[in-house]
Amino acid sequence: MTEHAEATIRTTSSEAGGVLKCRGLTKSFGDRRVVDDLGFSIAQGETYGLLGPNGAGKTTAISMICGLLRRDSGTVTVMGHDLDTEPREVHVSIGYVPQDLAIYPDLSAAENLMFFGRLQGLGGKALEKRTKHVLETVGLADRANDRAEHFSGGMKRRLNIGIGLLHEPKLLILDEPTVGVDPQSRDSILASVEQLGATGIGVLYTTHYMEEAERLCDRVGIIDHGVLIAEGTRRELVGLVGEHDHVRLELGHGGGDSVADRLRALPEVHAAIADKGVIDLTLDDSYTVLPRILAEANDAGSRVLSLEVKEPDLEEVFLQLTGRALRN
């Protein structure tokens, strides 16, 4: 773990309209503390990514939030309902989609949804309506009457998500929902998850794929050895570890040195190296500064032939904070 590992970003957006609030979650197995004073919140319509290496405590934390595992200490509230005093209200508000498929292969997609819907207390026309809506949401409307045993891995995953959505939960927990699926199916699953925020559902999302967190998550919490070591938006996390954006400009008709001198004077630019008509810049918040960069090049009489922006990603942040890759 690096010197940054104790730093934590807290953002106020998660406190407003909270779907989930957990505080001080702790769990030990024998002498080994798996989750240590964990706390975070999820707002209405927010997708929150919980990232950590294998064995970091993610699944244990999710199990405690769902009430599947007893906490040593800490509190969990969902939509204002306390898990200890109002467990039924909490359970009704949560849709949990585990890593392992929980579907019946000998039933059709619609029959699976109808079966699980009845277990959730739904029935009649309301259940039929929800089944139809969920099948459309997860992209299985055209396969409603096909048996699940004939589905691809990705389609089974989408059906699994549909079961979690049936009772219209306020919080949907997705634990590694794209493990073992092909790229096309994976993209379909991610597209389905992207739509959930617009419905007001809060999503707690764990994944081993950093690009999924980049694409889906409004905020990310990084957990290591059971401790939440950092939390925030991608930009906030990048700022936490001191990473910068990199921009490469290719100029026409020379003038690289004079343009580089102008760009070094900008307060957001940390470095500008010119070489044979190409300028490599290191700077903060590139997309805010880009118009000024182009204006400076134009004022210097140079034409920008191409521009390439590389922003630091969560993989770099994760490596710096934990000292190991996400899959370790």
N, C-alpha and C positions, 0 to 999 in steps of 0.2 A: 504494500500500500504506500502511496506517495505522500509527500508533505501536505498535499492538498486534501487528503482524505477526510479530514475532520470538518472541512468547510461544507456548509449547507445553505442553499438559497431557499428562501421562503417567499412565496408570492401571495398577494392579497386576493387575487381573483378566485382562488380555490375556496375561500371562506364564504363568498356570497352565494346564496342559494344552494347550500351544500347538499349533495345527494349522499355522500359518504364522508364521515369524519371518524377516523380512528386515532387514538392517542395512547401512547405508552404500552403498545403491544409487546409482550414478553413471553417467550416460551423456551423451556429447557427440557432436554431429554437426558436424564441422569445428570452428569456434571457438565454436559455440553449445552451452552446457551445458543440456540438456533436463531431466535429473533430477540433483539435487544432494544427495548424502548422505541419501537417503531411507531411513527405517526405521520399521517398525510390526509389530505382531503380531496374530494372530487366534486366539482360544481356541476350543475345541470347542463347537459349538452356538451360536457368536456370529456375528451378521451385522454386518460392518464396512463402512461406506460411505466410499468415496474420492471426495471432491467437489473440483471445481476448474473454473475457466473453460476454454473451448476453448484448447488449446495449453499447458495447465498441466503436462503430462507424465504424465497418467493412463494413457493407452494405452501409452506407452513403458514405464512402470513395470510394467504388467500383462504386457507382452511379455517383459520380463526375468524376471519371476517364473515365467512358464510355460516359460522356456528358448527362446523363439522369437527372442529378440534377445540378442546377447552384451553382457554388462555391461563397462563400463570398470573398475569395482571394486565391491566389496560382496559380501554373502553372502545366500543364500536357503536356508532349510531348511523342509521340509514333513514333518510327523509325525516329526521328528527326523532326516530324511534330507537330506543336503547335495546341492544341485543339481549341484555340480562333481564330487563323487566318487561319487554315487549317482543319476545322472540318471534311470535307468529307474524306480527306486522313487518318485522325485518325480513323474514324469509319470503313473504309475499312480494316484497319490494325488490328482491334479488333474482336475477336470472344467471345461473352458473353453467358455463360450458367447459367441461374438463378436457384435459388432453386426450384421455381415452374415450373412444366413441361410445355413446350411450343411446344406441338405436337398435331396433329389431330388424334384422336383415330379411326376414320372411314377410314383413309387412311393407306396404307401399309407403311412399313419402307422406301422402295424406293420412293413411291409417296410423302411421307413427305419431303424427301430430295430434290426431284425434285421441289416440290412446293416452299420450302424455298430458294432453289438455284436460282429460277427465280426471287424471290424477291430481291436477292442479285446481280442480274444482270448477272447471268450465263445462258447458254442455249446451245442447240444443242449437238453435240458430246462431247464437253468439259464438260458439265454438266453430261452427262451419265457416262463419265469416272470418274469424281470426285465422283459421287454417288456410283459407284462400289468400288472405292478405300476407301471411308469413311466407307462403310458397312463392309469392311474387317478390317479396322483399329479398329472399335468398336466391332468387333466380331458378326456382325448380317448378314453376307453374306448369311447364310443358311436360314434366315428368311426374306429375302428382300421383298417377295411378300405377307407376312402375315400382316393382319391389326394390327395396334398398340394396339387396344383395347384388343387384346388377349395376349399381352406381360405381362411378370412379371414386378414388379416395377423396378428391376435392368435393364431389357432390355429397358424399357422406358427411364431410366436415360442415358443409353448408346446411345440411339437414339438422346436424347437431346444434348449430347456432340457432336455427329456426325453433327448435324445441325450447331453447332458453328464452326466446322472445315471445313465446305463445301467450303468457299471462300478462304481457305488457309491463315488464319490470321497470323500475326507475333506475336501477343499477344493473348493468350486464357485465359479468366477469368472464373474460376470455383467457384461458390458460393455454398458450401455445397453439392457437387455432389453425396454423398452417403447416404444422409438422408433417412431413412425408407426402406433401401434395405436389403436383406438377406446377410449373410456372403459370400456365393459363388459369388453372383452378385457384391458385394462390391469388392471382390478380382479381378474380371474381370475388373471393372471400374478402379481400381488402376493400374492394369497391362497396360491398355490402356493409362493412363496418363503417366506412366513410359516411354513409347515408344516415347512420344512427344519430349522430350529433344533432342533425337538423330536427330530429323528432324530440329532442330534449332529454334523451337517455344519457346518463353518465356511464362511461365505459372504463373498466379497469382491465388493462391489456398487458399480458406478459408475452415476451417473444425472445427468440434467440437470433432474430434477424434485425440488425440495426437499421437497415433501410426501411423496414416496416414501421419502426418507431419514428423515423424521420418523416415518413409519409403520413402517418395517422395521428400521432400524439400531439395534443396541445401542450402538455407538460410531461416531463419525464422525472421519475425518481430512480436514483441508482442505489442499489442495496448491495452490501458486501459484508460477509460475516454477520448477517442479521441486523446490520446497522444501516439506516438511511444516510448515506454520506454526502449526497448532493441532490438537489431538486430544483427544477425550473424549466423554462422554455429552452429550446435548442440554443438560441442566442445567449441566454443567461448562463447556461452551462459552459458554452464556449468562452464567454468572458471570465468565468470563474477560474479557468485553468490558463488564461492568458493567451489563447490562440488568436490568430489574426487571419483575415482574408488575404488571398493572393490574386493579383490581377496582372495579366500580361497584355501589353499593347504592342501591336505591330504598326509602325508608322511608314507612310510613303514619303519619298523625297528627303530622307535623312532628318536631321533636326532632333535626333534622339537625346543628345546631351542637354540641349537648351530646354526641351520639354521636361526632362528628368529634373533639372534644376528648379523649374517652376513647381513641379509636383512635390518636391521635397519641402517646399515652403507651406504646404497644406498641413494643418495641425493633425489631421487624421492619418497622414502618411508616415509610416515608420521608416521605410526604406524605398529607394527608387534607383534601380541599377539599369543603365543603358548599355546596349551592346548591339552594334550593327543594325540600328533601326528598330530594335525591340527593347521595350522597357518592362522590367519586372518590378511590381509594386507589392509592398507589404503594408496593409492598412486596416483600419477598423471600419466595420459597417459599409462594405463596398457599394451596395446599391444606393445608399444615401449620397455617397461621394462621387459616384460615376458621372453625373451631369457636370460637376465642376472639373473633373479630370478631362472630359471631352472638350469643355470650354477652354481650359488651359492649353490643350494641344492645338486647338483651332486658333487661339490668340497668338501662339508661337509660329503660326504659319504651316503647321504639319497636319496631314490628313491621316486619320486612323483607319487602317485597312482592315484590322480585325481586333477583337477584344475577347479575352477569355477570363472568366471569373471562377476561382476555386475557393469555396467556403470550407472551413474546417467542419468535419462531421462528428456525429456522436461517437463513432468508433475511436477517434483520436481522444476525445474527452474521456471515454470509458477506460481506455488504456492508461491514461495519465492518473486517473483517480484510483483505479484498482490495481494497476500494475500487471494486469493479465487480460487476455481476450475474453469476450463474452461467452464463448463456448467452452472455456476451460472448466 
